[in-house]
Amino acid sequence: MTDSPVLERVRALVEPIASDLDLDLYDLEQRGGTLRVTIDTPPGSAAGVDMDKLALATRLISREMDHQDPMPGRYTLEVTSPGVERTLRTPAHFQREIGKTINVRLADPNASNRRFEGVLIAADETTATLRLDDADLTEQIVDLADIDRARTVFVWGPQPKPGGKGSPKKQSAGKQQTKPTSKKESS
């Protein structure tokens, strides 16, 4: 996927700012009068982009955009993070998310299996391979050009068991807990 000349100029302005903040330019989109800049922490980071870094990146990018003026006309600048369920649009997005569960919808409405979900086990410049969660653990290879929409799926961890480690102990019915108290004798 190649950017328009305007997006190439914007990318050239944003990438050094993101790099200086130890962030990656995850995505760049122009839809109508809105320019969306999506930044993220480098792959493998323990946490995502915090609000302070997002605010700082927004100020720096906005200032550079005002100074260089790479876009003609009026536009709205949005600087955001991709979130936990992130959209996958480019080969780099798919390659970055290997090992995660993703949901895919194919562009062809007549496809026999238009929607599927599985663990992304491989990705290159033209295809993505998913291991589906079926009885056979089928591997599905999908051409990226055939995908209408793809995104990661946030998988919630298991809930702590009641009465387990770290949860308050339940009282048995009919028993009352008393708190030890000390009495001061008055004279």
VENRAGI-V154656 format. One record per residue. RES is the residue in one letter. PHI is phi in whole degrees, -180 to 180 (NA if undefined). PSI is psi in radians with two decimals (none if undefined). OMEGA is omega in whole degrees, 0 to 359 (none if undefined). Layout:
res;phi;psi;omega
RES;PHI;PSI;OMEGA
RES;PHI;PSI;OMEGA
//
This chain:
res;phi;psi;omega
M;NA;2.19;180
T;-107;2.51;179
D;-80;2.73;172
S;-69;2.86;178
P;-57;-0.63;179
V;-65;-0.82;180
L;-66;-0.54;175
E;-64;-0.71;178
R;-66;-0.73;179
V;-64;-0.77;179
R;-58;-0.73;180
A;-64;-0.49;178
L;-82;-0.66;188
V;-82;-0.68;185
E;-57;-0.79;178
P;-64;-0.61;178
I;-65;-0.82;179
A;-61;-0.77;180
S;-61;-0.75;178
D;-61;-0.51;180
L;-91;0.14;183
D;60;0.75;178
L;-126;2.89;175
D;-113;2.53;170
L;-79;1.86;184
Y;-80;-0.74;183
D;-158;2.74;179
L;-143;2.09;182
E;-134;2.52;172
Q;-123;2.05;178
R;-126;1.91;183
G;59;-2.20;181
G;-92;0.28;181
T;-116;2.27;173
L;-108;2.02;180
R;-106;2.11;177
V;-109;2.05;180
T;-108;2.11;180
I;-117;2.68;183
D;-148;2.88;173
T;-73;2.79;179
P;-61;2.66;179
P;-54;2.43;179
G;87;-0.01;179
S;-68;2.61;182
A;-71;-0.49;183
A;-137;2.96;178
G;-89;-2.90;180
V;-76;2.23;178
D;-87;2.89;185
M;-62;-0.62;180
D;-65;-0.77;179
K;-69;-0.63;178
L;-65;-0.74;179
A;-65;-0.75;179
L;-64;-0.78;178
A;-60;-0.71;179
T;-60;-0.82;180
R;-63;-0.80;182
L;-67;-0.75;180
I;-66;-0.77;179
S;-60;-0.77;180
R;-63;-0.76;181
E;-67;-0.68;178
M;-65;-0.71;178
D;-65;-0.69;182
H;-71;-0.82;185
Q;-87;-0.47;180
D;50;1.07;183
P;-79;-0.19;183
M;-115;2.29;178
P;-75;2.60;174
G;75;-2.94;181
R;-90;2.57;177
Y;-156;2.83;175
T;-108;2.24;179
L;-94;2.18;173
E;-117;2.16;174
V;-114;2.15;188
T;-143;3.01;171
S;-108;2.80;184
P;-74;-0.25;180
G;79;3.13;183
V;-78;-0.56;175
E;-106;1.61;188
R;-96;2.54;178
T;-74;2.40;177
L;-111;1.98;182
R;-119;-0.52;187
T;-116;2.81;175
P;-55;-0.66;179
A;-63;-0.65;177
H;-61;-0.82;181
F;-64;-0.77;181
Q;-63;-0.61;181
R;-70;-0.49;187
E;-102;0.28;178
I;-58;2.36;181
G;97;-0.13;180
K;-104;2.75;176
T;-78;2.31;178
I;-130;2.78;177
N;-117;2.33;184
V;-127;2.40;171
R;-122;2.20;181
L;-80;2.69;182
A;-72;-0.54;183
D;-77;1.94;181
P;-69;-0.24;181
N;-97;0.05;179
A;-64;2.47;182
S;-63;-0.73;174
N;-118;1.57;183
R;-79;-0.54;182
R;-122;2.42;175
F;-157;2.83;182
E;-136;2.49;178
G;-176;3.13;179
V;-86;2.22;178
L;-73;1.99;184
I;-107;-0.26;178
A;-161;2.67;176
A;-158;2.47;174
D;-133;-2.79;184
E;-70;-0.33;185
T;-127;-0.31;184
T;-136;2.82;173
A;-132;2.45;179
T;-116;2.22;180
L;-116;2.52;170
R;-100;1.94;183
L;-75;2.67;181
D;-92;1.04;176
D;-111;-3.12;184
A;-61;-0.57;183
D;-96;-0.03;186
L;50;0.91;182
T;-60;2.46;173
E;-99;2.24;182
Q;-115;2.10;176
I;-99;2.25;184
V;-125;2.32;173
D;-73;2.27;181
L;-60;-0.56;180
A;-66;-0.36;181
D;-89;-0.06;185
I;-89;2.25;174
D;-85;-0.79;182
R;-151;2.42;175
A;-144;2.51;177
R;-156;2.71;176
T;-72;2.74;179
V;-116;2.15;178
F;-76;2.13;181
V;-103;2.04;179
W;-71;2.46;177
G;-75;2.96;181
P;-67;2.57;178
Q;-77;2.54;177
P;-65;2.51;180
K;-75;2.48;177
P;-61;2.40;180
G;79;0.01;180
G;-80;-3.05;181
K;-58;2.27;175
G;91;-0.14;179
S;-103;2.64;182
P;-65;2.55;181
K;-79;2.44;177
K;-82;2.56;176
Q;-88;2.53;175
S;-73;2.57;178
A;-63;2.43;177
G;87;-0.26;178
K;-103;2.48;181
Q;-120;2.29;177
Q;-86;2.42;176
T;-117;2.57;180
K;-98;2.25;179
P;-63;2.38;179
T;-126;2.77;176
S;-114;2.44;179
K;-105;2.40;173
K;-100;2.30;177
E;-84;2.32;178
S;-96;2.48;181
S;-106;none;none
//
